[in-house]
């Protein structure tokens, strides 16, 4: 309703959303009734009302702290046979926020966040880095395949990254098949984590997927919409892969409501998906503010396609700091040209070039937020909704100090490819780690907005 391009007389829809999302009075009041309800504004992401249906609006409303506490309270009251196993997955770009905000090391922040969540009644707390390992490895493999068939398939290149749900939604709802056919089919780390928790982990624990309530702590609101996608749903068990997404800021709201400081929380080691192992120190992927798809794919492609080992990548800023390119030259010829396009303005310029047939890039890492994932609207915001630049600078410093681990070196991932996914080229890999993106027909009630 905040979008200036929307008609203001849409009172019927507003009333319907309120009716769907309001408390019907049958639920018992608790101390978390004062928590803010989840909502998405145009300033938060690309998913404004113009591409959100009435049903989606109501379901996004349920992606909040109250739903999280509803499950926690049910576990305390109901018969044990009806209990849910609560699993929380932490995004790597959320941890620097907690570290910078509470003046902790990133390892201390991870352990204290784990301790706080478990004090509430959460059973398992996981790190989603392993899911990003899978996502990057599958993206690398797909790029090489697309490059090799670029002369046979019109839409093989360029390839666009698929990890940002704000970008994906905009592409599907507004940009149509001109763009969607170019999007990498590898699932985002969040949704691969959903497959790991509700698939691999559930099987290890001998649990039905619907017995697990899976929460993801993420830096942006668009992740809530991503969790609602129909293709990220286990129909057999009537269970979504991710049940609820809470932003980093919403977790801090819970702490404030509980009058708990991170510095007072007992440190607890983060859980692993494997037996009774615990996670060690926090690691990250290459990339300054995100999971580093550009850097990983660039180095992999240079090696696989041209036999070149690239140690360091040099970024060249173009029109602004959020649009940069990286090139690889061999024998005086530019053989790879990659770009990073962050923020809506740069996305628009990129798409305009694609429409005009003047697109020079083989791969683009596209992120909806200027500055990348660390600058997600679910964290590092001042009270008036503007970026907290001082805190963001601290977060970047914390993030770049985290040791890098290459996905190829994760032995757990290699073992899971063989034991769980039946090989790297199996049908199960396609079903579990990939999805499809296509243009979505807008309802007749939506305005035709010219972006």
MARTORDREN-22944 format. One record per residue (C-alpha): residue in three letters; x, y, z. Coordinates in pm, whole numbers, padded with zeros to 5 digits, always signed. Layout:
N
ALAXYZ ...
//
This chain:
451
UNK+00000+00000+00000 UNK+00305+00227+00027 UNK+00376+00220-00347 UNK+00314+00565-00496 UNK+00228+00407-00831 UNK-00063+00207-00687 UNK-00418+00333-00681 UNK-00520+00444-00334 UNK-00882+00329-00355 UNK-00806-00041-00317 UNK-00999-00058+00009 UNK-01155-00397-00062 UNK-00818-00567-00089 UNK-00689-00392+00221 UNK-00988-00509+00420 UNK-00946-00864+00294 UNK-00580-00874+00392 UNK-00664-00745+00738 UNK-00934-01008+00775 UNK-00702-01289+00669 UNK-00417-01178+00887 UNK-00580-01054+01203 UNK-00601-01250+01525 UNK-00944-01407+01548 UNK-00944-01379+01925 UNK-00921-01752+01985 UNK-00546-01746+02042 UNK-00416-01694+02388 UNK-00246-01361+02453 UNK+00125-01375+02534 UNK+00409-01136+02597 UNK+00491-01117+02225 UNK+00163-00960+02116 UNK+00342-00625+02089 UNK+00587-00748+01826 UNK+00554-00592+01484 UNK+00372-00787+01215 UNK+00571-00875+00905 UNK+00508-00653+00608 UNK+00702-00564+00296 UNK+00730-00209+00165 UNK+00865-00089-00168 UNK+01160+00062+00017 UNK+01244-00281+00160 UNK+01260-00478-00163 UNK+01134-00513-00519 UNK+00823-00707-00416 UNK+00575-00423-00381 UNK+00198-00468-00407 UNK+00211-00461-00787 UNK+00350-00814-00793 UNK+00208-00954-00469 UNK-00127-01129-00463 UNK-00379-01098-00183 UNK-00310-01453-00069 UNK+00066-01393-00066 UNK+00018-01080+00142 UNK-00172-01278+00405 UNK+00090-01555+00407 UNK+00375-01308+00441 UNK+00194-01169+00745 UNK+00235-01512+00906 UNK+00612-01506+00853 UNK+00680-01328+01179 UNK+00786-01375+01539 UNK+00432-01457+01653 UNK+00424-01766+01432 UNK+00763-01871+01572 UNK+00633-01835+01928 UNK+00308-02006+01844 UNK+00507-02322+01768 UNK+00725-02277+02078 UNK+00414-02240+02296 UNK+00245-02541+02136 UNK+00545-02753+02224 UNK+00510-02648+02587 UNK+00137-02719+02607 UNK+00034-02995+02369 UNK+00081-03371+02377 UNK+00438-03477+02296 UNK+00316-03669+01992 UNK+00214-03335+01839 UNK+00542-03157+01915 UNK+00743-02997+01637 UNK+01121-03017+01616 UNK+01236-02656+01583 UNK+01538-02604+01358 UNK+01683-02259+01287 UNK+01927-02195+01002 UNK+02152-01887+01018 UNK+02261-01704+00701 UNK+02631-01606+00696 UNK+02543-01245+00610 UNK+02336-01214+00929 UNK+02618-01306+01168 UNK+02830-00991+01103 UNK+02524-00784+01200 UNK+02505-00945+01543 UNK+02884-00930+01582 UNK+02906-00560+01497 UNK+02593-00458+01686 UNK+02701-00626+02011 UNK+03080-00580+01974 UNK+03153-00953+01950 UNK+03372-01165+01727 UNK+03175-01343+01458 UNK+03240-01679+01629 UNK+03113-01544+01961 UNK+02808-01399+01786 UNK+02723-01734+01626 UNK+02754-01924+01955 UNK+02561-01669+02160 UNK+02287-01647+01902 UNK+02269-02027+01915 UNK+02255-02013+02296 UNK+01976-01754+02290 UNK+01763-01948+02042 UNK+01804-02270+02238 UNK+01705-02090+02558 UNK+01373-02014+02386 UNK+01310-02380+02305 UNK+01480-02427+01966 UNK+01624-02778+01927 UNK+01881-02730+01648 UNK+02067-02428+01512 UNK+02247-02472+01178 UNK+02479-02264+00959 UNK+02363-02232+00596 UNK+02718-02210+00457 UNK+02697-02575+00351 UNK+02384-02496+00148 UNK+02571-02212-00024 UNK+02847-02466-00102 UNK+02598-02674-00296 UNK+02445-02369-00466 UNK+02784-02238-00581 UNK+02903-02578-00705 UNK+02586-02629-00907 UNK+02605-02273-01046 UNK+02967-02329-01150 UNK+02879-02651-01329 UNK+02579-02494-01504 UNK+02779-02194-01628 UNK+03043-02415-01789 UNK+02770-02618-01959 UNK+02593-02305-02084 UNK+02919-02159-02213 UNK+02997-02478-02405 UNK+02660-02473-02581 UNK+02639-02097-02630 UNK+02653-02131-03010 UNK+02372-02389-03018 UNK+02127-02231-02771 UNK+02003-01875-02804 UNK+01939-01833-02431 UNK+02245-02018-02299 UNK+02427-01692-02222 UNK+02431-01462-02043 UNK+02364-01647-01719 UNK+02220-01453-01426 UNK+02268-01556-01062 UNK+01962-01699-00889 UNK+02038-01646-00518 UNK+01851-01315-00468 UNK+01472-01357-00432 UNK+01399-00988-00490 UNK+01569-01007-00829 UNK+01402-01339-00913 UNK+01057-01210-00833 UNK+01109-00896-01038 UNK+01236-01103-01331 UNK+00940-01343-01321 UNK+00666-01085-01263 UNK+00791-00798-01478 UNK+01072-00893-01716 UNK+00913-01212-01862 UNK+01091-01485-02059 UNK+01339-01240-02208 UNK+01525-01272-01878 UNK+01396-01583-01697 UNK+01547-01819-01953 UNK+01889-01678-01863 UNK+01859-01733-01487 UNK+02071-02009-01335 UNK+01853-02299-01225 UNK+02049-02371-00905 UNK+01838-02306-00596 UNK+01938-02033-00354 UNK+02124-02129-00035 UNK+01807-02074+00169 UNK+01603-02322-00029 UNK+01883-02577-00057 UNK+01904-02553+00321 UNK+01532-02629+00325 UNK+01600-02945+00125 UNK+01885-03040+00356 UNK+01683-02993+00675 UNK+01354-03143+00555 UNK+01524-03408+00340 UNK+01869-03519+00451 UNK+01847-03422+00819 UNK+01490-03549+00857 UNK+01595-03888+00722 UNK+01900-03899+00952 UNK+01678-03827+01252 UNK+01403-04062+01132 UNK+01157-03771+01126 UNK+00873-03691+00890 UNK+00940-03349+00723 UNK+00611-03212+00856 UNK+00733-03277+01212 UNK+01008-03017+01164 UNK+00939-02644+01187 UNK+01224-02484+00993 UNK+01308-02117+01054 UNK+01568-01920+00857 UNK+01734-01606+00996 UNK+01816-01386+00696 UNK+01928-01027+00624 UNK+01634-00932+00400 UNK+01255-00945+00380 UNK+01244-01093+00030 UNK+01348-01426+00180 UNK+01000-01446+00331 UNK+00848-01438-00017 UNK+01099-01693-00144 UNK+00988-01940+00123 UNK+00632-01921-00017 UNK+00724-02044-00366 UNK+00514-02344-00467 UNK+00816-02530-00606 UNK+00978-02522-00261 UNK+00714-02744-00109 UNK+00694-03115-00024 UNK+00343-03205-00135 UNK+00362-03561-00001 UNK+00394-03431+00355 UNK+00208-03102+00305 UNK+00523-02929+00423 UNK+00718-02626+00294 UNK+01097-02657+00294 UNK+01118-02334+00496 UNK+00827-02268+00732 UNK+00919-01920+00852 UNK+01180-01654+00777 UNK+01282-01400+01040 UNK+01514-01113+00962 UNK+01814-01036+01181 UNK+01632-00727+01304 UNK+01332-00933+01409 UNK+01559-01155+01620 UNK+01692-00843+01792 UNK+01329-00736+01856 UNK+01272-01067+02035 UNK+01583-01010+02247 UNK+01466-00663+02339 UNK+01120-00794+02426 UNK+01286-01052+02650 UNK+01524-00793+02797 UNK+01817-01012+02696 UNK+02156-00886+02587 UNK+02375-01096+02358 UNK+02664-01037+02597 UNK+02476-01212+02878 UNK+02384-01522+02678 UNK+02574-01849+02729 UNK+02774-01959+02428 UNK+02654-02285+02267 UNK+02823-02447+01967 UNK+02624-02440+01643 UNK+02486-02779+01536 UNK+02591-02977+01232 UNK+02366-03177+01000 UNK+02591-03477+01057 UNK+02531-03704+01357 UNK+02634-03535+01683 UNK+02909-03319+01533 UNK+02925-02947+01609 UNK+03031-02670+01373 UNK+03379-02521+01415 UNK+03474-02160+01347 UNK+03260-01959+01107 UNK+03378-01963+00745 UNK+03255-01779+00437 UNK+03286-01780+00061 UNK+03476-01538-00158 UNK+03300-01209-00220 UNK+03291-00890-00018 UNK+02925-00869+00084 UNK+02754-01185-00040 UNK+02820-01550-00116 UNK+03060-01458-00397 UNK+02901-01632-00693 UNK+03089-01411-00937 UNK+03433-01490-00795 UNK+03376-01864-00756 UNK+03222-01910-01101 UNK+03484-01687-01266 UNK+03779-01882-01124 UNK+03615-02218-01196 UNK+03532-02121-01556 UNK+03884-01987-01615 UNK+04025-02322-01506 UNK+03772-02552-01674 UNK+03735-02366-02003 UNK+04077-02210-02056 UNK+04315-02395-01823 UNK+04403-02074-01636 UNK+04449-02048-01259 UNK+04318-01714-01138 UNK+04436-01629-00786 UNK+04313-01272-00747 UNK+04024-01096-00918 UNK+04043-00729-01015 UNK+03713-00543-01019 UNK+03662-00245-01247 UNK+03394-00003-01130 UNK+03181+00134-01414 UNK+02898+00386-01365 UNK+02894+00342-00986 UNK+03045+00124-00714 UNK+02753-00120-00736 UNK+02813-00200-01103 UNK+03152-00358-01157 UNK+03302-00590-01414 UNK+03572-00858-01421 UNK+03738-00984-01738 UNK+03971-01267-01834 UNK+04210-01226-02125 UNK+04395-01498-02314 UNK+04628-01434-02608 UNK+04513-01072-02622 UNK+04143-01164-02645 UNK+03878-01114-02376 UNK+03736-01464-02325 UNK+03527-01406-02010 UNK+03341-01092-01909 UNK+03151-01099-01579 UNK+02966-00825-01392 UNK+02821-00756-01049 UNK+02499-00551-01060 UNK+02361-00450-00722 UNK+02053-00236-00666 UNK+01743-00165-00873 UNK+01900+00114-01080 UNK+02178-00110-01205 UNK+01935-00396-01269 UNK+01724-00166-01489 UNK+02028-00052-01688 UNK+02142-00412-01732 UNK+01802-00525-01861 UNK+01783-00228-02098 UNK+02112-00334-02257 UNK+01986-00691-02288 UNK+01670-00572-02467 UNK+01877-00364-02709 UNK+02104-00658-02788 UNK+02408-00475-02652 UNK+02483-00713-02368 UNK+02851-00809-02347 UNK+02856-01016-02028 UNK+02869-01393-01992 UNK+02759-01392-01627 UNK+02607-01134-01392 UNK+02576-01161-01015 UNK+02249-00975-00959 UNK+02144-00859-00612 UNK+01845-00636-00538 UNK+02008-00449-00249 UNK+02268-00180-00320 UNK+02583-00293-00145 UNK+02483-00658-00154 UNK+02340-00895+00106 UNK+02506-00738+00411 UNK+02297-00428+00335 UNK+01970-00624+00342 UNK+01676-00418+00469 UNK+01618-00661+00754 UNK+01931-00544+00933 UNK+02160-00242+00975 UNK+01873+00007+00944 UNK+01818+00319+01153 UNK+01481+00382+01318 UNK+01367+00592+01022 UNK+01444+00307+00779 UNK+01770+00440+00637 UNK+02094+00240+00618 UNK+02307+00260+00933 UNK+02629+00335+00745 UNK+02855+00321+01050 UNK+02722-00021+01150 UNK+02739-00142+00790 UNK+03105-00043+00770 UNK+03173-00246+01084 UNK+02982-00541+00939 UNK+03189-00532+00620 UNK+03507-00532+00826 UNK+03384-00830+01027 UNK+03273-01019+00717 UNK+03596-00976+00520 UNK+03794-01100+00822 UNK+03612-01437+00820 UNK+03831-01712+00668 UNK+03733-01829+00318 UNK+03659-02196+00251 UNK+03621-02317-00106 UNK+03308-02529-00167 UNK+03519-02792-00341 UNK+03712-02858-00020 UNK+03407-02941+00194 UNK+03434-03319+00242 UNK+03080-03339+00382 UNK+02945-03196+00057 UNK+03141-03442-00156 UNK+03020-03730+00059 UNK+02657-03614+00036 UNK+02677-03597-00343 UNK+02755-03968-00343 UNK+02557-04101-00045 UNK+02247-03880-00050 UNK+02222-03738-00401 UNK+02335-04051-00589 UNK+02619-03879-00777 UNK+02687-03531-00916 UNK+02495-03591-01241 UNK+02199-03777-01098 UNK+01830-03705-01140 UNK+01812-03650-00765 UNK+02060-03362-00791 UNK+01832-03193-01044 UNK+01522-03251-00830 UNK+01684-03144-00502 UNK+01925-02864-00592 UNK+01761-02705-00897 UNK+01435-02538-00991 UNK+01291-02350-01290 UNK+01208-01984-01339 UNK+00949-01856-01583 UNK+00731-01555-01646 UNK+00429-01529-01417 UNK+00103-01396-01557 UNK-00022-01108-01352 UNK-00382-01103-01234 UNK-00613-00861-01411 UNK-00649-00661-01091 UNK-00279-00563-01090 UNK-00178-00236-01246 UNK+00039-00247-01555 UNK+00344-00066-01422 UNK+00611+00046-01666 UNK+00939-00011-01483 
//
